[in-house]
Amino acid sequence: MNITKEELKDILLKHEQWLKKEKGGECADLSGVDLSGVDIPKANLTGANLSRAILSNAEFAGATWIDGTKK
C-alpha cells in the first residue's frame, strides 16, 4: 500500500498526539505501507504498527522505536 507524504505527515502528527495522550491522537498504523526511500528523521515511532511495512532504503536517523532506543 502506498501513501502520500502528506498522509504520512498527518499519521505521524496524530501518533505524536497519541503518545502525549492529547485529544485527536491515534496510534500510527503503518502496517503494509510502502515506506521505501522515505526520510523520517527524529520521529517517535514508539508503539506504532509497522508489521509488513516495506522499509527498503528508508531513513530513520534519530528516530525512537518501540523499545525507546534511538537508531
MOFENPE-V155677 format. One record per helix or strand. SS is the DSSP state (h for helix, s for strand). FROM is the first residue (numbers start at 1). LEN is the number of residues. If there is no record, write none. Layout:
# MOFENPE-V155677
{{SS | FROM | LEN} {SS | FROM | LEN}}
This chain:
# MOFENPE-V155677
{{h | 5 | 15} {s | 29 | 1} {s | 34 | 1} {s | 39 | 1} {s | 44 | 1} {s | 49 | 1} {s | 54 | 1} {s | 59 | 1} {s | 64 | 1} {s | 70 | 1}}
